[in-house]
Amino acid sequence: MLVIGYPGGTVTTLTEQEVQRNMRAVAHAIAQQELEGLKVPESTVADLRRAARGEIDTDEVIRNIYRRFKNVPIFRA
């Protein structure tokens, strides 16, 4: 079991099974993009894997994507 603390004080506990499930979801998402002819940048893949392990949350993944592609029009909710 992994216990992860975020800067805001939130603690996330992930079992090895949850990490494996999350890593499979990341692999499937990347494969889906490749099937559509798209290439996911390595920096984004690394962030997704970190999120899958519970090292960062998905909000941080999204913020990092916005930061990396600040000159590209991206829909922001």
Rosetta blueprint (number, residue, H / E / L):
1 M L
2 L E
3 V E
4 I E
5 G E
6 Y L
7 P L
8 G L
9 G L
10 T L
11 V E
12 T E
13 T E
14 L E
15 T L
16 E H
17 Q H
18 E H
19 V H
20 Q H
21 R H
22 N H
23 M H
24 R H
25 A H
26 V H
27 A H
28 H H
29 A H
30 I H
31 A H
32 Q H
33 Q H
34 E H
35 L H
36 E L
37 G L
38 L L
39 K L
40 V L
41 P L
42 E H
43 S H
44 T H
45 V H
46 A H
47 D H
48 L H
49 R H
50 R H
51 A H
52 A H
53 R L
54 G L
55 E L
56 I L
57 D L
58 T H
59 D H
60 E H
61 V H
62 I H
63 R H
64 N H
65 I H
66 Y H
67 R H
68 R H
69 F L
70 K L
71 N L
72 V L
73 P L
74 I L
75 F L
76 R L
77 A L
